[in-house]
Amino acid sequence: MAPARDAARNPRWPPLFSERQWKRLVGRLRLTRRQSQVAECLCRDLKAGTIARELSLSLDSVRHHSKELFIKLSVNTRLGVVLCLLHDSRGRKQAT
């Protein structure tokens, strides 16, 4: 699920990436389907409970996928995920 599809559901947060950019970004970062979905929700500033409802997951599953996403992107916060995605989308290499 790419951010571009969700603009109508949350007009307060316009999409950060086009569908094409999102697919390329997810592939480049090697995110799983669930990590991609959770990242998209984090870009929309959704709370864990809302993410769980939207993705039909338990709260523990959302936390698990978020934690794995943080590890994969080498960040510690939800904001870190968004900044990493923005940084990488502009063609810069991720710091290791």
C-alpha positions, 0 to 999 in steps of 0.5 A: 500500500503506497502513500499516494493511495491514502491521500483521500482518507487523510487529506491532512497528510498529503502523500510524500511519494508517488506510487512509482517512488514508493515501490522503488523505495520499498524495493531498494530498502528491501522492506517486507510487505508488512514493513512497507504497510507500517512505514506508510502508516507512520508517514501518515502519523497514525497511532499504533492502535489505528495502524492495527485496525487499518491493517487488521493486525494485533497491537503486538504485531504492529509493534513487532513490525515497527521494531523490525522496521526500526532495526532495518533502517537503523533508526530509533523513532517513528520520525526516524523512519519518515526521515530515513524514507525521505532521505533515501528517496532523494537518492542518497545512500543510507548511513551504516 
